[in-house]
C-alpha cells in the first residue's frame, strides 16, 4: 500500500478478522451516542440486498398464464399453481416460486411489492459492467466515482449525522457505498466492537504500523483516533446484546448473519439509515443445472426467503420504518439452454418489502413472453428503468428530494414511478 492510496482513501475498513485496511471514504466522524439514539427515532432505514450473478426473475415470479413460459422452459419451468410443487398463486397471472414460501405471508399482508420487467436500459451482459452501472446508478458511464447510496448519505449529512449512518456487511466496500460520505464496511459486529477492548491494542498497533513513516502523520493520527472512537462507541452500545425476537430463526449463512446484525443495529438506535449486504455462497449465475421447483436455484431461494422472513419477524413493529430492496444486475434468457440452465439476459425483478409498502401487487408494464415482445428475440424486456425504483424509494422513503444529485443525467420524474410506496 503506498502513501498516495492511503491519503486518497481516507476512511477505514474493519474486517471480521480484526485488522484494518483503507476504504474509499472520507475521514471518520463520530458523535455522542445519546445524540445518535435520539436522532434515529425519526429516521427511515433502507436495507439493500444485491443478488450478484443475475438471478432468474422468471423463476422467482413466473407468468404461469403464458404458454410460452412452459414451451421455452420444458425442464425448468415451475408447475402451475395447484399442481405438485407448483407456483404460489399471487394474482391469477403471476406465481411465486414455491421455495419462496416464507415470503408468502409478507405478500398476503401487503408488505411485499414485486416490480417486474425492471433493469438496466443498456444491453450489457457483463456481470462486472452491469453491477457497476447499477451500483453507480449511471448506466453506460464507467467514469462515475461514487455510488448511489453514498450520494444519498452525502446529501443527508449534517451536524447530527451518525458515523453508523451507512453500514455494509460485506468483505469489501461495495460500489454502492464508494464516495465522499463516511461509511463502515464490516463482516461481524462482535469483532468490530473488539470484545470489550481485548484486541484494541493489537488493532491499534497494526494500524500504527501501516502508516508508520508516512509524512502526513497529523492527519493520519486524527483518522486513526476517530476510528478507535468509533470502535469504542460501538463497544459501549454493544448491539450484539440484542438477540432475535418473536421466535425469529436466521439461517446460518452469510446473508442470514448479515440481516441478523442489521436488525441488531436497528434495535440499538445507533443512527443506521442505509445498510447493504449481498448473498455470498448463493450461486445465481445458473448456466447449468438450474433446476425447477427443486434443485440448485430452489435451494438458494429457500435460504434467501428464510433470512428475509426472519428479519421481519425479528423486528416486528419496527418494520414500519424499514424497507428492504433486492436487486440483481440482470435477468436470464427466457429459453433454457442445452445444459438445463439459463444464460445472461436482460429484464428482471426487484422485491420491495416493508411495513409502509403498497404490497400484494406485481407492478409491471408487462409485454409478455411472445417472441415479438422479447428483447433481442431472447430476453424479457426492460420496461421499468431501475433508477425509477431506486428514485421512488429515495424520494418517498428516505425523504431525499434532490434526485438530480442522486441520479445525475437522469430525469427521475414521478410519472415514471410504479407508486409501490404511498
C-alpha positions in Angstrom: 0.0 0.0 0.0 1.6 3.3 -1.0 1.2 6.7 0.6 -0.8 8.2 -2.3 -3.5 5.5 -2.0 -3.6 5.8 1.8 -4.1 9.6 1.7 -6.7 9.4 -1.1 -8.8 6.7 0.6 -9.1 8.3 3.9 -11.5 6.0 5.7 -11.1 2.8 7.5 -12.4 -0.7 6.6 -12.7 -3.1 9.5 -13.0 -6.7 8.6 -14.1 -9.5 10.9 -10.6 -10.8 11.4 -9.8 -7.6 13.4 -7.3 -5.9 11.0 -7.7 -2.6 9.3 -7.5 -1.7 5.7 -8.4 1.5 3.9 -11.6 2.1 2.1 -12.8 4.8 -0.2 -14.5 7.2 2.2 -13.7 10.5 3.9 -12.3 10.9 7.4 -14.5 9.3 10.0 -16.9 11.3 12.2 -18.3 10.2 15.5 -21.0 11.9 17.6 -22.2 11.2 21.1 -24.3 8.0 21.5 -27.1 9.9 23.1 -27.4 12.2 20.1 -27.4 9.3 17.7 -30.1 7.4 19.7 -32.4 10.4 19.9 -31.9 11.3 16.2 -32.6 7.7 15.0 -36.2 7.9 16.2 -37.3 9.9 13.1 -35.1 8.0 10.6 -36.3 5.7 7.8 -34.0 2.8 7.1 -33.2 1.2 3.8 -31.7 -2.3 3.6 -30.3 -3.1 0.1 -29.6 -6.7 -0.8 -27.6 -7.4 -4.0 -28.1 -10.8 -5.5 -24.9 -10.9 -7.5 -24.8 -13.2 -10.5 -28.0 -12.4 -12.4 -30.8 -14.2 -10.7 -33.6 -15.7 -12.9 -36.5 -13.5 -12.2 -38.8 -15.6 -14.4 -38.4 -18.4 -11.9 -38.9 -16.3 -8.8 -42.1 -14.8 -10.1 -43.4 -16.6 -13.2 -46.2 -15.6 -15.6 -47.8 -19.0 -15.5 -50.8 -18.0 -17.7 -48.4 -17.6 -20.6 -47.9 -20.8 -22.6 -44.6 -19.5 -23.9 -43.2 -19.8 -20.4 -43.7 -23.6 -20.4 -42.8 -24.0 -24.1 -39.4 -22.3 -23.8 -38.6 -24.0 -20.5 -39.7 -27.6 -20.8 -37.4 -28.8 -18.0 -37.0 -25.9 -15.6 -40.4 -24.1 -15.6 -42.2 -24.2 -12.3 -45.6 -26.1 -12.5 -48.8 -24.1 -12.4 -50.5 -23.4 -9.0 -52.4 -26.4 -7.7 -50.0 -28.9 -9.2 -47.4 -30.8 -7.2 -44.5 -28.4 -6.3 -46.5 -25.7 -8.1 -46.2 -22.0 -8.0 -47.8 -20.0 -5.2 -50.6 -18.1 -6.9 -50.2 -14.3 -6.4 -52.9 -12.6 -8.6 -54.2 -15.1 -11.1 -51.4 -14.4 -13.6 -48.1 -14.5 -11.7 -46.9 -17.1 -9.3 -44.2 -17.1 -6.6 -41.6 -19.9 -6.7 -42.6 -22.5 -4.0 -39.1 -22.2 -2.5 -40.0 -18.6 -1.6 -42.9 -19.9 0.6 -41.5 -17.9 3.6 -42.3 -14.7 1.7 -46.0 -15.6 1.0 -47.1 -14.1 4.4 -45.5 -10.8 3.6 -47.3 -10.8 0.3 -50.7 -11.6 1.9 -50.1 -8.9 4.5 -49.4 -6.5 1.6 -45.9 -5.8 2.8 -44.2 -7.3 -0.3 -44.4 -5.5 -3.7 -42.8 -7.0 -6.8 -41.5 -4.8 -9.6 -41.2 -7.0 -12.7 -39.6 -6.4 -16.1 -37.1 -3.9 -14.5 -33.4 -3.4 -15.2 -30.7 -1.5 -17.0 -31.6 0.5 -20.1 -28.4 -0.6 -21.9 -27.7 -4.1 -23.2 -24.6 -5.2 -21.4 -24.5 -8.8 -20.3 -21.2 -8.4 -18.4 -21.6 -9.1 -14.7 -18.9 -6.5 -13.9 -20.3 -3.8 -16.1 -23.9 -4.4 -15.1 -23.2 -4.4 -11.4 -21.1 -1.3 -11.8 -23.8 0.6 -13.7 -26.5 -0.4 -11.2 -24.4 0.5 -8.1 -23.3 3.8 -9.5 -26.8 4.4 -11.0 -25.2 5.8 -14.1 -25.7 3.1 -16.7 -23.3 3.3 -19.6 -20.9 5.6 -17.8 -17.9 4.0 -16.2 -16.2 7.2 -15.0 -18.7 7.8 -12.1 -16.6 7.9 -8.9 -19.2 7.4 -6.3 -22.1 5.0 -5.7 -25.8 5.9 -5.4 -26.1 5.0 -1.8 -23.1 7.1 -0.9 -24.6 10.1 -2.7 -27.7 9.8 -0.6 -25.6 9.9 2.5 -23.7 12.9 1.2 -27.0 14.8 0.8 -28.4 13.8 4.2 -25.1 14.5 6.0 -25.5 17.2 8.8 -24.1 18.0 12.2 -26.0 15.3 13.9 -25.3 12.6 11.4 -24.2 9.3 12.9 -21.0 7.6 11.9 -23.1 4.5 11.5 -25.5 6.0 9.0 -24.2 3.7 6.3 -23.0 0.2 7.1 -22.2 -2.6 4.7 -22.0 -6.2 5.8 -19.6 -7.3 3.1 -15.9 -8.2 2.9 -15.1 -5.3 0.6 -16.6 -1.8 0.2 -19.4 -2.2 -2.3 -19.5 0.0 -5.3 -22.8 1.5 -4.0 -21.0 2.9 -0.9 -18.0 4.4 -2.6 -17.7 8.1 -2.3 -17.3 11.2 -0.1 -19.6 10.2 2.8 -18.2 8.1 5.7 -19.4 4.5 5.8 -18.5 1.3 7.6 -17.8 -2.0 5.9 -17.7 -5.0 8.2 -18.4 -8.7 8.3 -19.0 -9.2 12.0 -20.2 -6.8 14.8 -18.6 -8.8 17.6 -15.2 -8.4 16.1 -15.7 -4.8 15.2 -16.6 -4.0 18.8 -13.3 -5.7 19.8 -15.0 -7.7 22.5 -14.9 -5.1 25.3 -11.4 -4.0 24.3 -9.5 -7.2 24.4 -7.9 -6.7 21.0 -7.9 -2.9 20.9 -4.2 -2.6 21.4 -3.4 -5.2 18.8 -5.6 -3.5 16.2 -4.2 -0.1 17.1 -0.7 -1.4 16.8 -1.5 -2.8 13.4 -2.9 0.5 12.3 0.1 2.4 13.5 2.4 0.0 11.6 0.5 0.7 8.4 1.1 4.4 8.4 4.4 4.4 10.3 7.0 6.6 8.5 4.4 8.4 6.3 4.8 12.2 6.1 1.2 13.2 6.9 1.2 11.8 10.4 -1.0 14.5 11.9 -3.9 13.8 9.5 -3.5 10.1 9.7 -3.3 10.2 13.5 -6.6 12.1 13.6 -8.2 9.5 11.3 -6.9 6.7 13.5 -8.1 8.4 16.7 -11.6 8.8 15.2 -11.6 5.2 14.1 -10.8 4.0 17.6 -13.5 6.3 19.0 -16.0 4.6 16.6 -14.8 1.2 17.8 -15.2 2.3 21.4 -18.7 3.7 20.8 -19.9 0.5 19.3 -18.4 -1.4 22.1 -20.3 0.7 24.6 -23.6 0.4 22.7 -22.9 -3.4 22.2 -25.6 -4.2 19.5 -24.8 -7.9 19.9 -26.7 -7.9 23.2 -30.0 -7.8 21.1 -30.9 -11.3 20.4 -33.5 -12.4 17.7 -37.0 -11.9 19.0 -40.5 -13.2 18.3 -39.2 -16.7 17.5 -37.1 -15.5 14.6 -34.6 -18.0 13.4 -32.0 -16.8 10.9 -30.3 -19.3 8.6 -26.7 -19.8 9.5 -25.3 -18.4 6.2 -23.7 -15.1 5.4 -27.0 -13.4 4.4 -28.7 -14.7 7.5 -25.9 -13.4 9.7 -25.8 -10.1 8.0 -29.6 -9.5 8.3 -29.5 -10.5 12.0 -26.7 -8.0 12.7 -28.5 -5.3 10.7 -31.5 -5.9 12.9 -29.2 -5.6 16.0 -28.0 -2.2 14.8 -31.6 -1.0 14.2 -32.6 -2.1 17.8 -29.5 -0.3 19.2 -30.8 3.0 17.8 -27.3 4.0 16.7 -28.3 6.1 13.7 -28.4 3.5 10.9 -30.0 4.8 7.8 -28.7 2.7 4.9 -27.5 -0.9 5.2 -26.1 -3.0 2.4 -25.3 -6.7 2.0 -25.1 -9.3 -0.7 -25.5 -13.1 -0.9 -22.1 -14.8 -0.8 -22.3 -18.6 -1.3 -25.5 -18.4 -3.3 -25.0 -19.1 -7.0 -27.5 -17.1 -9.0 -25.5 -17.4 -12.3 -27.3 -20.6 -13.2 -25.9 -21.5 -16.6 -26.2 -25.3 -15.9 -28.5 -27.5 -13.8 -30.6 -24.6 -12.7 -33.5 -26.8 -11.6 -37.2 -26.0 -11.4 -39.3 -26.3 -8.3 -36.3 -28.2 -6.8 -32.6 -28.1 -7.4 -29.8 -25.5 -7.3 -31.8 -22.4 -7.6 -34.6 -23.6 -5.4 -32.2 -24.4 -2.6 -30.7 -20.9 -2.6 -34.2 -19.3 -2.8 -35.3 -21.2 0.2 -32.4 -19.8 2.3 -32.9 -16.4 0.8 -36.6 -16.3 1.8 -35.9 -17.7 5.3 -33.4 -14.9 6.0 -35.7 -12.1 4.9 -38.7 -13.6 6.8 -36.6 -14.0 10.0 -35.6 -10.3 9.7 -39.2 -9.1 9.6 -40.2 -11.5 12.3 -37.4 -10.3 14.5 -38.1 -6.6 14.1 -41.9 -6.9 14.3 -43.4 -3.3 14.7 -40.1 -1.6 13.9 -40.5 -2.6 10.3 -42.9 0.3 9.7 -39.7 2.4 9.2 -37.7 -0.3 7.5 -37.6 -1.2 3.8 -35.8 -4.0 2.1 -34.9 -3.6 -1.6 -33.5 -6.6 -3.5 -31.7 -6.3 -6.8 -29.7 -8.3 -9.3 -27.6 -6.9 -12.3 -29.8 -8.5 -15.0 -32.2 -11.4 -15.6 -31.7 -14.5 -17.6 -32.8 -15.8 -21.0 -36.4 -16.8 -21.4 -35.4 -20.0 -23.2 -33.5 -22.6 -21.3 -30.1 -23.7 -22.7 -28.8 -27.1 -23.5 -27.3 -27.5 -20.1 -30.5 -27.2 -18.2 -29.8 -23.7 -17.2 -30.3 -20.1 -18.5 -27.8 -17.6 -19.8 -27.3 -13.9 -19.2 -30.5 -11.9 -20.1 -32.0 -8.5 -19.6 -35.2 -7.7 -17.7 -35.6 -8.9 -14.2 -37.5 -8.2 -11.0 -37.0 -6.4 -7.6 -38.6 -7.1 -4.3 -39.6 -4.2 -2.2 -40.6 -5.2 1.4 -41.6 -3.2 4.4 -44.4 -2.1 6.7 -45.1 1.0 4.6 -45.2 -0.7 1.2 -48.3 -0.9 -1.0 -47.7 -4.6 -1.4 -49.7 -7.6 -2.5 -49.2 -6.5 -6.1 -47.0 -7.1 -9.1 -46.0 -3.8 -10.6 -45.1 -4.0 -14.3 -45.6 -2.7 -17.8 -45.7 -6.3 -18.8 -45.1 -7.0 -22.5 -45.1 -10.8 -22.1 -43.1 -13.6 -23.5 -44.2 -13.7 -27.1 -41.2 -13.8 -29.4 -42.1 -10.4 -30.9 -42.0 -8.8 -27.4 -38.7 -10.3 -26.3 -35.6 -8.1 -26.1 -33.3 -9.0 -29.0 -35.6 -12.0 -29.5 -34.4 -13.8 -26.4 -34.9 -11.9 -23.1 -37.6 -10.3 -21.0 -37.8 -6.7 -22.0 -37.0 -3.9 -19.5 -40.0 -1.6 -19.2 -39.1 0.0 -15.9 -35.7 1.7 -15.6 -34.1 0.5 -12.3 -33.5 4.2 -11.4 -37.2 4.7 -11.2 -37.5 2.1 -8.5 -34.5 3.5 -6.7 -35.8 7.0 -7.1 -39.2 6.3 -5.6 -37.5 4.8 -2.6 -35.1 7.7 -2.2 -37.8 10.3 -2.6 -40.7 8.7 -0.7 -39.0 6.5 1.9 -35.7 8.3 2.7 -37.2 11.7 2.0 -34.4 12.9 -0.2 -35.8 15.4 -2.7 -32.6 16.2 -4.6 -32.9 13.3 -7.1 -30.8 15.1 -9.7 -27.8 14.7 -7.3 -28.5 11.0 -6.6 -29.2 10.2 -10.2 -27.1 12.5 -12.4 -28.1 12.9 -16.0 -31.4 11.2 -15.4 -34.8 12.9 -15.0 -36.4 10.8 -12.3 -40.0 12.0 -12.7 -42.8 10.8 -10.5 -44.8 10.0 -13.6 -42.4 7.1 -14.3 -42.7 5.6 -10.9 -44.8 2.5 -10.2 -46.2 4.0 -6.9 -45.5 1.0 -4.8 -45.0 3.4 -1.9 -47.7 5.8 -0.6 
